Amino acid sequence: MIIQKYNVRLRRLEASDLELVRLKRNSPAIKTRMFYQEEITAEAQQKWFERIDNVMHYYFVIEAKDRRVGLLNGNIRSFKEGTIEAGIFIWDEQFLASRTAVAAALGVLDFHFLLMDMKEIFIEVRTDNQKAIAFNQYLGFAPLKEEHDQGRIWLFLKKDKYLEHTARLRKGVMRAAKETEALQWRDVSFTQNDKAFIDDLPERQYQRISAFLPDDLKR
């Protein structure tokens, strides 16, 4: 699956990306911002990929200027309730706090809210990662009021709040990309690697994309 929007390409994580993602995830600059800080081995990375390579998980490699610069993820809590946990890390310093980072985040939030019809997205962040907290609040995320473990905070964003909060921002990003509309299914392309994923989609989500699938990927 490839999302091409806002001058950014988001490509669903593949086995060929694992070593690069592992090396970047193990780098001190990234690891110190994560809850899990142990060194990740190639074997552990492969087992992790086998667990998340399914319809309940959406990991997208961020591609800009012909480089892989970061990773976005969305893990479905409930298709029925429309809830998902998300996250982002960018390892290429050139794209930190950049228009690309914002465009990538908007692209994946559009995907979950507008295309997959999810209702609420949650993000867990270390309380000492103030840049990540500020970035997500910039997109409309707000802290949950419930108690949390020391050193971590949960942020949440509902679909209507997202559309309201980012209206001007999304118009600016579209203008910079010389586009006139938010993400549509026609901005998403599929390959044979997506066949198992498509087959496992709940019927409601499948019906939203079926008209845009090539015949050999339809159920």
Backbone hydrogen bonds, N-H to C=O, Kabsch-Sander energy under -0.5 kcal/mol:
donor,donor_aa,acceptor,acceptor_aa,energy
2,I,189,S,-2.4
3,I,10,L,-3.4
4,Q,2,I,-0.6
4,Q,187,D,-2.3
5,K,3,I,-0.6
5,K,8,V,-2.4
8,V,5,K,-1.8
9,R,63,E,-2.1
10,L,3,I,-3.1
10,L,8,V,-0.5
11,R,9,R,-0.6
11,R,61,V,-2.3
12,R,1,M,-3.2
13,L,59,Y,-3.2
17,D,14,E,-1.9
18,L,15,A,-1.2
21,V,17,D,-2.5
22,R,18,L,-2.7
23,L,19,E,-2.5
24,K,20,L,-2.5
25,R,21,V,-2.8
26,N,22,R,-1.9
27,S,23,L,-0.5
27,S,24,K,-0.9
30,I,27,S,-1.0
31,K,27,S,-3.2
32,T,28,P,-1.8
33,R,30,I,-1.8
34,M,31,K,-1.7
37,Q,35,F,-0.7
41,T,39,E,-0.6
45,Q,41,T,-2.4
46,Q,42,A,-2.1
47,K,43,E,-2.2
48,W,44,A,-2.4
49,F,45,Q,-2.3
50,E,46,Q,-2.0
51,R,47,K,-1.3
52,I,48,W,-1.6
53,D,49,F,-1.5
54,N,52,I,-2.2
57,H,54,N,-1.7
58,Y,74,G,-2.8
60,F,58,Y,-0.5
60,F,72,L,-2.7
61,V,11,R,-3.5
62,I,70,G,-2.6
63,E,9,R,-3.0
63,E,61,V,-0.6
64,A,67,R,-2.3
67,R,64,A,-1.4
69,V,62,I,-2.8
69,V,67,R,-0.7
70,G,62,I,-0.9
71,L,89,F,-2.8
72,L,60,F,-2.9
73,N,87,G,-2.6
74,G,58,Y,-1.6
75,N,85,E,-3.8
76,I,56,M,-2.9
76,I,74,G,-0.6
77,R,83,T,-2.1
78,S,83,T,-1.8
82,G,78,S,-1.1
83,T,78,S,-1.9
84,I,120,E,-1.7
85,E,75,N,-3.0
86,A,122,F,-3.1
87,G,73,N,-1.9
89,F,71,L,-2.4
91,W,69,V,-1.4
91,W,89,F,-0.5
92,D,69,V,-1.7
93,E,91,W,-0.8
95,F,92,D,-2.1
96,L,93,E,-1.0
98,S,95,F,-1.2
102,V,98,S,-1.7
103,A,99,R,-2.9
104,A,100,T,-2.8
105,A,101,A,-2.2
106,L,102,V,-2.7
107,G,103,A,-2.4
108,V,104,A,-2.1
109,L,105,A,-2.4
110,D,106,L,-2.8
111,F,107,G,-1.9
112,H,108,V,-2.3
113,F,109,L,-2.8
114,L,110,D,-2.5
115,L,110,D,-1.3
115,L,111,F,-0.7
116,M,111,F,-2.7
118,M,112,H,-2.9
119,K,82,G,-2.9
120,E,82,G,-2.3
121,I,157,L,-2.6
122,F,84,I,-2.8
123,I,155,L,-2.7
125,V,153,I,-2.8
127,T,151,G,-1.6
129,N,126,R,-1.7
130,Q,128,D,-1.1
133,I,129,N,-2.0
134,A,130,Q,-2.7
135,F,131,K,-2.4
136,N,132,A,-2.3
137,Q,133,I,-2.2
138,Y,134,A,-2.0
139,L,135,F,-0.9
140,G,137,Q,-1.2
141,F,136,N,-2.3
142,A,156,F,-2.3
144,L,154,W,-2.5
152,R,149,D,-1.6
153,I,125,V,-2.7
155,L,123,I,-3.1
156,F,142,A,-2.7
157,L,121,I,-2.1
159,K,119,K,-2.1
162,Y,158,K,-2.6
163,L,159,K,-2.3
164,E,160,D,-1.9
165,H,161,K,-3.2
166,T,162,Y,-2.3
167,A,164,E,-0.8
170,R,166,T,-3.5
171,K,167,A,-1.7
172,G,168,R,-2.2
173,V,169,L,-2.3
174,M,170,R,-2.5
175,R,171,K,-2.4
176,A,172,G,-2.3
177,A,173,V,-1.8
178,K,175,R,-1.0
179,E,174,M,-3.2
187,D,184,Q,-1.9
188,V,185,W,-1.8
189,S,2,I,-2.5
194,D,191,T,-2.0
195,K,192,Q,-1.6
198,I,194,D,-2.8
199,D,195,K,-2.5
200,D,196,A,-1.3
201,L,197,F,-0.5
201,L,198,I,-1.1
206,Y,202,P,-2.6
207,Q,203,E,-2.6
208,R,204,R,-0.9
209,I,205,Q,-0.9
209,I,206,Y,-1.1
210,S,206,Y,-2.0
212,F,209,I,-2.1
213,L,210,S,-1.3
217,L,214,P,-2.1
218,K,214,P,-0.6
218,K,215,D,-1.0
